Amino acid sequence: MRPTTINITEPKGGQSVAFAGGSYRVLITGEQTNNAFGVIDMIVPPHAGPTPHSHAAIQESFYVLEGELTFRTETQTYIARKGAFIEIPLGGAIHNFQNETDTLAHVVCTVAPAGMEKMFLELGVPVEAGELRPMTPPTPEELKHIIEIATKYGQELLPPDYFQKRG
């Protein structure tokens, strides 16, 4: 049967959480897309971003709306500015991104299949859309919890200095 409605998320709609210094607003969930994909609106403050990680069964893409992010893999470093599109293919390339500037970066992230958006909602603290909270290093107990939840969603987390040690 053909759907008769479309999914709409208002400009400040969707669930928003603060996590790792950033603000993550889920624009559409797997529940809305038959788990085909999820979309997350990310605001990344200066000097923030995830540690190196991989997810073999999840394809991820980013579209930079404002600011810039430095994306790293084991073989590439790319400074993505407004209008850039980055795709992390299936297979588990180790990657991360960091806002290495003094201004906010704003990106839209799409994950396929869906699921990673649930990880952010589970790990983050509910906030208003766009609200940022100070980034504090996790305690050993918090880090253990983060690793458990990330693993549950198919993520492999690596040490923050992973790329520096390879160089």
Secondary structure, DSSP 8 states (H G I E B T S, - for coil): ----------TT-S-EEEETTEEEEEEE-GGGTTTS-EEEEEEE-TT----SEE-TT-EEEEEEEESEEEEEESS-EEEEETT-EEEE-TTT--EEEE--SSS-EEEEEEEESS-HHHHHHHHSEE--TT---------HHHHHHHHHHHHHTT-EE--TTHHHHH-
